[in-house]
Amino acid sequence: MALEKSEATAIPANKLFGGALAVVVLIAMAYWMYLRSTHVYTDDARVAADMILISSKVSGLIESVAVTEGDFLQEQSLILQLDVRESQLKLSELQAQLRATESSIAQSKAEIIMVERQTAGQLQSAESQLDAAQANLASVTADLNFKANELKRASSMRDKNLLSVQDWEMARNSFHLAEQAKNANLAQLASTQAKLVEAQAARDRLAVLEHAQLRLGHDRDRVAHRLGQQNVFLEDRQVLAKQPGIVDQTFVHAGEYLMPGQRIALVHNPQEVWIKANIKETELRHLNVGQSVDVQVDAYPDKVFSGEVVRIGHAATSQFALLPSTNPSGNFTKVTQRLPVKIAVAQEGELLRPGMMVEIAIDIR
């Protein structure tokens, strides 16, 4: 009787447990259906970042590699150093050329100043002498004309025996002396004119010197330009970080010969990461920029990151495949396509690293 009574009381307890379990299952299913109606889920998502490939603009022997994988780089941190001996020698040569050209320009300027002063004095003296010679020529010409008239009058009077031979000879001698004086002044004038031409020619030499100085200036500019290029080339012998980041991978070692464009290192900024998710095209109509996203990273299953939809792709991922499906046989199988969605997420202590798999839930309410 006691056993029958115990069994009678146990049956209702089992039914009660089963009913409670059914209620829990129904509530869980209802909640699951509610979440599926208010969120878009996908596990086709991963952490992404701009992976920057560092390379060199110049070639040369690698002297040292200053970074290893996992190193954190600040802006302007040294990544790689190339051999600079040949570049420094070329730089010294160009600097010497520039100094020599500047010395030639200084010498040319000094010569121009000297010639300008000399020719200015010579030209002024020649012009003064020319003016004096022209004045003297005018004076002796007038005197010659006067003496010629005197001789003509004396000859006329001598023909009439009105003048003595001695007086006539004195008039004739005076005329010859005046004529000689004029010839001497003509010679002096010609000499003065020659000096003036010479002074003007020396003055014209200034133009030649100025053109030579201009050419030297162009030579200096060309050397300065080459010197600037060599300085840039020398700076390029050091490969520096352009922004903060972490070295993900290195590809070269000290002692190797580096070619322009050759890979040196792969770097990313750990503070600039996002989630790249591929969403089914059938769920695209529910998505909008600005929707909140819950991000769960496989590496940290107990932690949920908050994100936000910032961009929705305009082409399916299949359009970017290296080997697109052309379907040459004519058989077609419809496959749901996926579109890329970019989700901004806040980095927390560099926990999120490129390539990590995540699961996302986009709130579409």
C-alpha positions as CSV (number, residue, x, y, z in Angstrom):
1,M,0.0,0.0,0.0
2,A,2.8,2.4,0.8
3,L,4.6,1.6,-2.5
4,E,1.4,2.2,-4.5
5,K,1.0,5.6,-2.7
6,S,4.6,6.6,-3.5
7,E,4.2,5.9,-7.2
8,A,1.0,7.8,-7.2
9,T,2.7,10.9,-5.9
10,A,5.7,10.6,-8.2
11,I,3.8,10.8,-11.4
12,P,2.5,14.3,-10.9
13,A,6.1,15.5,-10.2
14,N,7.4,14.2,-13.5
15,K,4.5,15.8,-15.3
16,L,5.2,19.1,-13.6
17,F,8.9,18.9,-14.6
18,G,8.0,18.1,-18.2
19,G,5.5,21.0,-18.3
20,A,8.1,23.4,-16.9
21,L,10.7,22.3,-19.4
22,A,8.2,22.7,-22.2
23,V,7.4,26.2,-21.0
24,V,11.1,27.1,-20.9
25,V,11.6,25.7,-24.4
26,L,8.7,27.6,-25.7
27,I,9.9,30.8,-24.1
28,A,13.4,30.2,-25.5
29,M,12.0,29.6,-29.0
30,A,9.9,32.7,-28.7
31,Y,12.9,34.8,-27.7
32,W,15.0,33.2,-30.4
33,M,12.3,34.0,-33.0
34,Y,12.0,37.5,-31.6
35,L,15.8,38.1,-31.9
36,R,15.7,36.7,-35.5
37,S,13.0,39.1,-36.4
38,T,14.8,42.1,-34.8
39,H,18.5,41.3,-35.7
40,V,20.5,40.1,-38.7
41,Y,23.0,37.5,-37.8
42,T,26.1,36.2,-39.6
43,D,29.3,34.4,-38.7
44,D,30.9,35.3,-42.0
45,A,32.7,38.2,-40.5
46,R,36.2,39.0,-39.4
47,V,38.3,41.9,-38.0
48,A,39.9,44.0,-40.8
49,A,42.5,46.8,-41.0
50,D,44.5,48.6,-43.6
51,M,47.5,46.4,-44.1
52,I,50.2,48.7,-45.3
53,L,53.1,47.2,-47.4
54,I,56.3,49.1,-46.8
55,S,58.7,49.3,-49.7
56,S,61.8,51.3,-50.8
57,K,62.0,54.0,-53.4
58,V,65.7,53.4,-54.0
59,S,68.0,50.4,-54.4
60,G,71.0,49.5,-52.3
61,L,72.7,47.1,-49.8
62,I,70.7,46.7,-46.6
63,E,72.9,47.8,-43.7
64,S,70.4,47.0,-41.0
65,V,66.7,46.1,-40.4
66,A,65.6,48.0,-37.3
67,V,62.3,46.2,-36.7
68,T,61.0,42.7,-36.1
69,E,57.5,41.2,-36.2
70,G,55.4,42.5,-33.4
71,D,57.3,45.8,-32.9
72,F,55.2,48.9,-32.4
73,L,56.2,51.8,-34.6
74,Q,55.9,55.5,-33.9
75,E,55.7,58.0,-36.7
76,Q,59.2,58.5,-38.2
77,S,60.5,55.3,-36.5
78,L,63.4,53.8,-38.4
79,I,62.5,50.6,-40.2
80,L,65.4,49.9,-42.5
81,Q,68.8,51.5,-43.2
82,L,70.6,51.2,-46.5
83,D,74.3,51.7,-47.2
84,V,74.9,55.5,-47.6
85,R,78.7,55.7,-48.4
86,E,78.3,56.2,-52.1
87,S,75.5,58.7,-51.6
88,Q,77.5,60.7,-49.1
89,L,80.4,60.9,-51.5
90,K,78.1,62.1,-54.3
91,L,76.6,64.7,-51.9
92,S,80.1,66.0,-50.9
93,E,81.0,66.3,-54.6
94,L,77.9,68.3,-55.4
95,Q,78.5,70.5,-52.3
96,A,82.1,71.2,-53.6
97,Q,80.7,72.0,-57.1
98,L,78.2,74.4,-55.5
99,R,80.9,76.2,-53.5
100,A,83.1,76.5,-56.6
101,T,80.2,77.9,-58.6
102,E,79.4,80.4,-55.9
103,S,83.1,81.5,-55.8
104,S,83.0,82.0,-59.5
105,I,79.9,84.1,-59.2
106,A,81.6,86.2,-56.5
107,Q,84.7,86.7,-58.6
108,S,82.5,87.7,-61.6
109,K,80.7,90.2,-59.5
110,A,84.0,91.7,-58.3
111,E,85.3,91.8,-61.9
112,I,82.1,93.6,-63.0
113,I,82.5,96.2,-60.3
114,M,86.2,96.8,-61.1
115,V,85.6,97.0,-64.9
116,E,82.6,99.3,-64.3
117,R,84.7,101.7,-62.2
118,Q,87.7,101.6,-64.6
119,T,85.6,102.1,-67.8
120,A,83.6,104.8,-66.1
121,G,86.7,106.9,-65.5
122,Q,88.2,106.1,-68.9
123,L,85.0,107.0,-70.7
124,Q,84.6,110.2,-68.8
125,S,88.2,111.2,-69.5
126,A,87.9,110.3,-73.2
127,E,84.7,112.3,-73.5
128,S,86.4,115.3,-71.8
129,Q,89.5,115.0,-74.0
130,L,87.2,114.8,-77.1
131,D,85.4,117.9,-76.1
132,A,88.7,119.8,-75.5
133,A,90.1,118.5,-78.9
134,Q,86.9,119.6,-80.7
135,A,87.1,123.0,-79.1
136,N,90.8,123.4,-80.0
137,L,90.0,122.3,-83.5
138,A,87.4,124.9,-83.8
139,S,89.9,127.5,-82.5
140,V,92.7,126.6,-84.8
141,T,90.3,126.3,-87.7
142,A,89.2,129.8,-87.1
143,D,92.8,131.0,-86.8
144,L,93.7,129.1,-90.0
145,N,90.9,130.8,-91.8
146,F,92.0,134.2,-90.5
147,K,95.6,133.5,-91.5
148,A,94.5,132.3,-94.9
149,N,92.7,135.6,-95.4
150,E,95.7,137.5,-94.2
151,L,98.0,135.6,-96.6
152,K,95.5,136.3,-99.5
153,R,95.5,140.0,-98.7
154,A,99.3,140.1,-98.3
155,S,99.8,138.3,-101.6
156,S,97.4,140.8,-103.3
157,M,99.3,143.7,-101.9
158,R,102.7,142.1,-102.8
159,D,101.6,141.8,-106.4
160,K,101.0,145.6,-106.3
161,N,104.3,146.2,-104.6
162,L,102.4,147.6,-101.6
163,L,103.9,145.1,-99.2
164,S,107.5,144.1,-98.5
165,V,108.7,140.6,-99.1
166,Q,109.5,140.3,-95.5
167,D,105.9,141.1,-94.4
168,W,104.5,138.7,-97.1
169,E,106.8,135.9,-95.9
170,M,105.7,136.5,-92.3
171,A,102.0,136.2,-93.4
172,R,102.8,133.0,-95.3
173,N,104.7,131.5,-92.3
174,S,101.8,132.4,-90.0
175,F,99.4,130.6,-92.4
176,H,101.6,127.5,-92.5
177,L,101.9,127.5,-88.7
178,A,98.1,127.7,-88.4
179,E,97.7,124.9,-91.0
180,Q,100.2,122.7,-89.0
181,A,98.3,123.5,-85.8
182,K,95.0,122.4,-87.4
183,N,96.6,119.2,-88.6
184,A,98.0,118.5,-85.2
185,N,94.6,119.1,-83.6
186,L,93.0,116.8,-86.2
187,A,95.5,114.1,-85.2
188,Q,94.7,114.8,-81.5
189,L,91.0,114.6,-82.2
190,A,91.4,111.3,-84.0
191,S,93.5,109.9,-81.1
192,T,90.9,111.1,-78.6
193,Q,88.1,109.6,-80.7
194,A,90.0,106.3,-80.7
195,K,90.4,106.4,-76.9
196,L,86.6,107.0,-76.6
197,V,85.9,104.0,-78.9
198,E,88.3,102.0,-76.8
199,A,86.6,103.1,-73.6
200,Q,83.1,102.3,-75.0
201,A,84.4,98.9,-76.1
202,A,85.6,98.3,-72.5
203,R,82.2,99.5,-71.3
204,D,80.6,96.9,-73.6
205,R,82.6,94.2,-71.9
206,L,80.4,94.7,-68.9
207,A,77.5,93.1,-70.9
208,V,79.7,90.1,-71.6
209,L,80.6,89.8,-68.0
210,E,77.0,90.1,-66.9
211,H,76.0,87.3,-69.4
212,A,78.8,85.2,-68.0
213,Q,77.5,85.9,-64.5
214,L,74.0,84.9,-65.5
215,R,75.3,81.6,-66.9
216,L,77.1,81.0,-63.7
217,G,73.9,81.7,-61.8
218,H,72.1,79.0,-64.0
219,D,75.0,76.6,-63.2
220,R,74.6,77.3,-59.5
221,D,70.8,76.7,-59.7
222,R,71.4,73.4,-61.6
223,V,74.0,72.2,-59.0
224,A,71.7,73.3,-56.2
225,H,68.8,71.3,-57.7
226,R,71.0,68.3,-58.1
227,L,72.2,68.8,-54.5
228,G,68.5,68.9,-53.3
229,Q,67.8,65.7,-55.3
230,Q,70.8,64.0,-53.7
231,N,69.7,65.1,-50.2
232,V,66.3,63.5,-50.9
233,F,68.0,60.4,-52.3
234,L,70.2,60.2,-49.1
235,E,67.1,60.6,-46.9
236,D,65.4,57.7,-48.9
237,R,68.3,55.5,-47.8
238,Q,66.4,55.4,-44.5
239,V,63.0,53.8,-44.6
240,L,60.8,55.5,-41.9
241,A,57.3,54.8,-40.7
242,K,54.8,57.3,-42.0
243,Q,52.3,56.6,-39.2
244,P,52.0,54.6,-36.0
245,G,51.5,50.8,-36.4
246,I,52.5,47.3,-35.5
247,V,54.9,45.3,-37.7
248,D,53.0,42.2,-38.8
249,Q,55.7,40.6,-41.0
250,T,59.2,41.4,-42.4
251,F,60.5,40.2,-45.7
252,V,64.2,41.3,-45.9
253,H,67.4,40.8,-43.9
254,A,70.6,42.7,-43.4
255,G,73.1,42.1,-46.2
256,E,70.6,41.6,-48.9
257,Y,70.4,43.9,-51.9
258,L,67.1,45.8,-52.0
259,M,65.4,46.8,-55.2
260,P,63.0,49.7,-55.6
261,G,59.4,48.6,-54.8
262,Q,60.6,45.4,-53.1
263,R,58.6,44.5,-50.0
264,I,60.2,45.3,-46.7
265,A,57.5,44.9,-44.0
266,L,53.7,44.6,-43.6
267,V,52.3,47.1,-41.0
268,H,48.8,48.0,-39.7
269,N,47.6,50.6,-37.2
270,P,46.0,48.7,-34.3
271,Q,43.8,51.7,-33.4
272,E,42.1,51.7,-36.8
273,V,40.3,48.4,-37.1
274,W,36.8,47.5,-38.2
275,I,34.6,44.5,-38.9
276,K,34.1,43.3,-42.4
277,A,31.0,41.2,-42.7
278,N,29.4,39.5,-45.6
279,I,25.6,39.7,-45.4
280,K,23.2,37.6,-47.5
281,E,21.4,39.6,-50.2
282,T,18.0,38.4,-48.9
283,E,18.7,40.4,-45.7
284,L,20.1,43.5,-47.3
285,R,16.7,45.3,-47.3
286,H,16.7,45.4,-43.5
287,L,20.1,47.1,-43.3
288,N,20.8,50.9,-42.9
289,V,23.8,52.9,-42.1
290,G,23.9,53.8,-38.4
291,Q,22.4,50.6,-37.1
292,S,24.0,49.3,-33.9
293,V,25.8,46.0,-33.9
294,D,26.8,43.5,-31.2
295,V,30.1,41.9,-32.0
296,Q,31.3,38.7,-30.4
297,V,34.9,37.7,-31.1
298,D,35.7,34.0,-31.1
299,A,38.9,34.7,-29.1
300,Y,36.8,36.3,-26.3
301,P,33.5,34.4,-26.1
302,D,32.5,36.2,-22.8
303,K,33.0,39.7,-24.2
304,V,30.7,41.7,-26.5
305,F,31.9,44.7,-28.5
306,S,29.7,47.5,-29.7
307,G,29.7,48.5,-33.3
308,E,27.9,50.5,-35.9
309,V,27.1,50.0,-39.6
310,V,29.1,52.6,-41.5
311,R,29.0,51.3,-45.1
312,I,27.0,48.8,-47.1
313,G,28.6,47.4,-50.2
314,H,27.2,48.1,-53.7
315,A,28.4,44.9,-55.3
316,A,28.4,41.3,-54.3
317,T,31.6,39.6,-53.2
318,S,31.5,37.3,-56.2
319,Q,32.2,40.2,-58.4
320,F,35.6,40.6,-56.9
321,A,36.6,36.9,-57.3
322,L,39.9,36.3,-59.2
323,L,38.2,33.3,-61.0
324,P,34.6,34.3,-61.8
325,S,32.1,31.5,-62.4
326,T,31.2,31.6,-66.2
327,N,28.9,28.6,-66.2
328,P,29.9,27.4,-69.7
329,S,27.9,24.2,-69.6
330,G,24.6,25.9,-69.4
331,N,23.6,24.4,-66.0
332,F,22.7,26.9,-63.5
333,T,22.3,26.7,-59.7
334,K,21.0,29.7,-57.9
335,V,23.2,30.6,-55.0
336,T,22.4,33.4,-52.5
337,Q,25.0,36.1,-52.9
338,R,26.6,38.1,-50.1
339,L,27.4,41.8,-49.9
340,P,30.2,43.4,-47.8
341,V,29.2,45.5,-44.9
342,K,31.7,47.6,-43.0
343,I,31.1,47.9,-39.2
344,A,33.0,50.4,-37.1
345,V,34.0,49.0,-33.7
346,A,36.0,50.6,-30.9
347,Q,39.3,49.0,-30.2
348,E,39.9,48.0,-26.6
349,G,43.5,47.5,-25.5
350,E,44.5,46.1,-28.9
351,L,42.3,43.0,-28.4
352,L,40.9,43.1,-31.9
353,R,43.5,42.0,-34.5
354,P,43.1,41.7,-38.2
355,G,41.8,38.4,-39.4
356,M,40.1,37.3,-36.2
357,M,36.7,35.6,-36.8
358,V,33.7,37.2,-35.2
359,E,29.9,36.8,-35.1
360,I,27.7,39.9,-35.4
361,A,24.1,40.8,-34.7
362,I,22.8,43.9,-36.4
363,D,19.9,45.5,-34.7
364,I,17.3,46.3,-37.4
365,R,14.6,47.6,-35.2
